Amino acid sequence: MVKVIQQKNVIRVGKEPVVILSLREWRKVEKSLEDLEESLRFNVAYKETRGKKMTSLESLKKKYKL
């Protein structure tokens, strides 16, 4: 059951509120999340290799799936 609450512009499916975005906006959100995930993987790779022998960028990309 879908219920639209007019005063608050909120759509509920059951008890959960739902957000509706245009495809363009959703793609921006997806891109931001992918960038964040890539940054997190890079930070892990950097912390693990700090102070160690230099490693090539290609081997880091393969190891951390970047």
MODELLER restraints for C-alpha pairs under 7 A, 6 or more apart:
rsr = mdl.restraints
at = mdl.atoms
rsr.add(forms.Gaussian(group=physical.xy_distance, feature=features.Distance(at['CA:1:A'], at['CA:13:A']), mean=5.94, stdev=0.5))
rsr.add(forms.Gaussian(group=physical.xy_distance, feature=features.Distance(at['CA:1:A'], at['CA:14:A']), mean=6.00, stdev=0.5))
rsr.add(forms.Gaussian(group=physical.xy_distance, feature=features.Distance(at['CA:2:A'], at['CA:12:A']), mean=5.76, stdev=0.5))
rsr.add(forms.Gaussian(group=physical.xy_distance, feature=features.Distance(at['CA:2:A'], at['CA:13:A']), mean=4.84, stdev=0.5))
rsr.add(forms.Gaussian(group=physical.xy_distance, feature=features.Distance(at['CA:2:A'], at['CA:14:A']), mean=6.76, stdev=0.5))
rsr.add(forms.Gaussian(group=physical.xy_distance, feature=features.Distance(at['CA:3:A'], at['CA:11:A']), mean=5.89, stdev=0.5))
rsr.add(forms.Gaussian(group=physical.xy_distance, feature=features.Distance(at['CA:3:A'], at['CA:12:A']), mean=5.35, stdev=0.5))
rsr.add(forms.Gaussian(group=physical.xy_distance, feature=features.Distance(at['CA:3:A'], at['CA:13:A']), mean=6.71, stdev=0.5))
rsr.add(forms.Gaussian(group=physical.xy_distance, feature=features.Distance(at['CA:4:A'], at['CA:10:A']), mean=6.10, stdev=0.5))
rsr.add(forms.Gaussian(group=physical.xy_distance, feature=features.Distance(at['CA:4:A'], at['CA:11:A']), mean=4.64, stdev=0.5))
rsr.add(forms.Gaussian(group=physical.xy_distance, feature=features.Distance(at['CA:4:A'], at['CA:12:A']), mean=6.48, stdev=0.5))
rsr.add(forms.Gaussian(group=physical.xy_distance, feature=features.Distance(at['CA:5:A'], at['CA:11:A']), mean=6.32, stdev=0.5))
rsr.add(forms.Gaussian(group=physical.xy_distance, feature=features.Distance(at['CA:10:A'], at['CA:17:A']), mean=6.56, stdev=0.5))
rsr.add(forms.Gaussian(group=physical.xy_distance, feature=features.Distance(at['CA:11:A'], at['CA:17:A']), mean=5.71, stdev=0.5))
rsr.add(forms.Gaussian(group=physical.xy_distance, feature=features.Distance(at['CA:11:A'], at['CA:18:A']), mean=5.51, stdev=0.5))
rsr.add(forms.Gaussian(group=physical.xy_distance, feature=features.Distance(at['CA:12:A'], at['CA:18:A']), mean=5.62, stdev=0.5))
rsr.add(forms.Gaussian(group=physical.xy_distance, feature=features.Distance(at['CA:38:A'], at['CA:66:A']), mean=6.65, stdev=0.5))
rsr.add(forms.Gaussian(group=physical.xy_distance, feature=features.Distance(at['CA:41:A'], at['CA:64:A']), mean=6.52, stdev=0.5))
rsr.add(forms.Gaussian(group=physical.xy_distance, feature=features.Distance(at['CA:45:A'], at['CA:64:A']), mean=6.98, stdev=0.5))
